[in-house]
Amino acid sequence: MLEKAEKHVYVSSLFGGAGAGLAVDMALFPLDTLKTRLQSSQGFLKAGGFRGVYKGIGPQVIGSAPQAALFFLTYDTFKYYVEPRVESYALPLVHMTAASAGEVVACLIRVPMEVVKQRRQTSTNKKHTSRKILMHAIRSEGVIKGLYRGFGSTIFREIPFSFIQFPVLEYLKTVYRVNFKNNIPLESWEVANCGAVAGGFAAAVTTPLDVAKTRIMLADKKTAINMRVRTVLKQVYHEKGFKGLFAGFTPRVLWITIGGYIFFGTYDLSKNFCNDCLLNSDLVTTT
């Protein structure tokens, strides 16, 4: 029975995460492009403005499903094994740790995808296809330095984001279930509402870290050598003040709020569907 429960966690997390990641990234890609261009050191108009908002969607299509699947596989597996062993007061720490571990694993796919995608989003040269950008990064800097440029700054952004988003999400789900549902499990649309609030709040707070990550990924090879999150934030503040640190705030918060609704709603729906299929399969096998 334990082996079947573990199998359900693995399969439903992979299936649900992949479906959720693909759904939200495809639906809201233009907002991500606008956010990236607002944060670019070139300036919004020189980076492309409102033109070609689907540039870079190729890498996103390839990478969104597997990176989201890896995140939820790690997150749900960690929760599955640790939650029964801790007191209720320690659950927020479990959620923080699980989300942080999930982000690190997901970044193994997310960072190369982001490097190629963001350079394509801000390139005004029509000949700079995603494939050419990928090959140029590998030839000029190697696989690790070229494709994992900004890995540290991405982790530095994602972990604080997850530290805020997932405890808030789990708290909202618990409060809603206990106070309004008499402990009946939430419907997928209700989970989606909680995800939208948690995501939007986390996105707002961590926008400066996203600005730093974008600047590092888009920098040329020579400039990027000495770029660190702290130095980039100081430089941006010196150049543009608080406005610069929160560049792309509106599209980022809007994107992640709407995205949180789609992402967590789709994830819960896909996960429940997968669990139902697995349970029916187990019943057929048993009989």
N, C-alpha and C positions, 0 to 999 in steps of 0.2 A: 504493500500500500504506500509506503514511504517513497519507493522508487517511482511509482506512478505520479505521486504529488510533485516530486522533483522534476519529472518529465514535463508535467503541466506548466510549471514555473518557467522552465527553459524555453519550451516551444511557444507558449503564449506571449512571453516577453519578446522573443525574437519577432514573431509575427505581428504583434501589436505595435512594437516600436518601429518596425520597418514601415508599416502602413501609415502610422502617425507622422513619421519624419517626411515621407514622400508627399503626403497630403498637404502639410503646412508649407513646405518649401516651394512646391509648385504653385500653390494658390497665392502666396504673398511675395514671390520673388521680386517684383518691381519695387516694393517698399525697401527691400534689402539693398537693391541697386542704388536707390536714392540716398539711403543712409550712408552707404560706402562713399559715394561721391561728395556728400556734404562733409565727411570726415577727412577726405583726401587733402594733402598739402597743396595740390594743384588748384584747389578751389572747385566749387560745384560746376560752374559752366565749362571750365577747361577740361574737367574730367568727363564731360558728356552731357551734363544738365539732364533734361527730361528725354533725351534721345536714346534710342536703343536700350530700353530698360530691361530687356531680356538677354542682354549680353552676359555670357558666363553661365547660362542655365544648363549647359551640357555637363560640366563638372558637378553641378548641384544635383542633377538627375542621377548621375552615377553614384555619388557619395552619400546622399541624404538618407536613403533607406538603411544601408549597412551601419552607418555611424549611430543612427537612432536606435537600431536593433541592439548594437553592442552596449549602448548606454543602459537601456532598460534591462537587458540580460544581467548586467553587473549590478544595477540598482536593486532589482527585484530579488535576485539571488542572495545578495547581502542581507536584505530585509528578512527574507524567508528563514535564514539560519540564525540571525542575531536577535530579531525582535522577541521571540519566545523566551530568550535568556536574560532579558533586562527588565527593570522596573519601568512603569509607565512614564515616570518623570524623566527618564533617560532617552525616551524615544526620539525627541528632536535631534539629539546628538547622533543617534543611529541613522536618521534620515540625512543629516548633513554629511556624515562619513560615507554612506552609501552613494549619495549623489556625487560627491567629490571623486570617489573611486570610479564611478561610471563616466564622469567627464574626462578623466585621464585616459581611460581606455578608448573612449569615443574619439578623442583628439588624434589618435594614431591614424584615423581616416579623415577626420574633419580638417586638420591643418593643411595637408597637401591640397585638399579640395578648395579650401578657403584661399590659399595662396594663388592658385590658378584662376579661380572665380573672380577674386577682387581685382586682380591685374587686368583681367578681361573687361570687367565692369567699368574701369577707369581709363581704358585705352581708347584713343580716338583714331588709331590706325586700323583700317578695315582688314589689313593683311595679318594682324595679330590675332590669330585664332587661338582657341583654348589649347589645341594640340601644340601649336608653335610656342606658346608661352610655357607650356609644360616642358618641352624639349630644351628650350633656351635656359630655363632654370636648372635643369639637370646638367647641361653642358657647361654652363658658366660657374656653377657653385657645387655641383655634385648632388646626389640624391638626398642626402641628409641635410646639408646646409641650404640647398636650393628649395626643396619641397617642405622642409620643416622649419623654415624661417618663421619666427614668431611663435614657435611652439610654447616657449616659456610664458610669453605675454598672453597667449590664448588660455593657458592653464590659469594664469594669474587673473584672468577675467572670469573664466568659467566657474572656478571654485567659489569665489565670493557670491557669484550669481546663484549657484546651486545652494550655498549655505543659507541664502535668503529664500529662494523660490520654493524648495521642497519642504522645509519645515512649515512655511506659511501654507502651502498647499495641503499638507497632511492635517494641519491644525484646522483649516477651514472645512475640510471634508468631515473631520470628527465633530466639530461644533454643529455643522449643518445636519449631520446624521443624528446626533444625540438630541438636539433641540427641536428639530423640525420633522424628523422622519421616524422617531421612536426606534432608533437603532436599525431601521431597515436600510439595506445597502443602497447607495445612491444610484440614480439613473445616469447614463453616460452624459446627458446634457447638463446635469447638475455637477458632475465632475468637471465638465468643460468650463462652467462658470467659475468654479474655484481656481482652475488653471489659468483662466484669463486674469483674474485679480492678482494671483501670486506672480505670474509672469510679468505683468505690467509694472508692478511694484519693484521687482528685482531688476528689471531692465532700466528703470529710471535711476536707481541708485548706482548702478555699475556702468553707466554711460561713459564716464571718463576712461575707464579701463578698456572699453571697446574702442574709443578714439585712439589710445596708445597702440593697441593691437593692430588696428588698421594702418596706422602710420608706419609701423615697423614692417608689416608685410609688403607695403607698397614702395618702400624705400629702395634706392638702387644699392648695388652690392657694396660699394665703398662706404656709403653713409650708414648702412645697416650694421656694420661691424661694431660700432660704438653705441648703438642705440639700446637703451634699457627703458623699461616702463617708467621708472622714476624720472629719468632725464627727458624723456619724450613729454611727459606731463608738465614738467617745468618749462620746457621750450614752448609748448602750446599755450600755457598760461601766460608766458612772457609776451608771446605774439598777439594773442587774441583774448586773454583774460578768461573769465568763467564761461563766456559764450563759446570760446574755442573748446574748452573741456567738455561741454555738453553739445557739441556739434552733432547733428543728426538725431537729437533727442526725440523730436516728434515722430519721425518715421520709425525709429527704433522701438519706442514705447508702443506706438500704434501696431507695428508689425508683431511684436511679441505678445501684446494683449490679445489681438485677434488670433495670432498664431497659437497662443496658449489655449484658447478656446477650442480651436480646430485640433491641435496636437493632443491634448489630454482627453478630449471627447472621442476622437478617432482611436486613440490608444485604448481607452476603456472599452469602447464598442468592439474593436478588433480582438482585444484580449478575451472579452466575454464570449464572443463568437467562437474563438479558438478553443476556449475551455469547454464550451458546450459540445463542440465536435469531438474533442478528446474524451469527454465523459461518455458520449454516445458510442464512440469506438470501443471504450473499455467495457461498456455494457454488452455490446455485440460479441466481443471477445470472450467475456465471462459466460454468456449463455451458449 
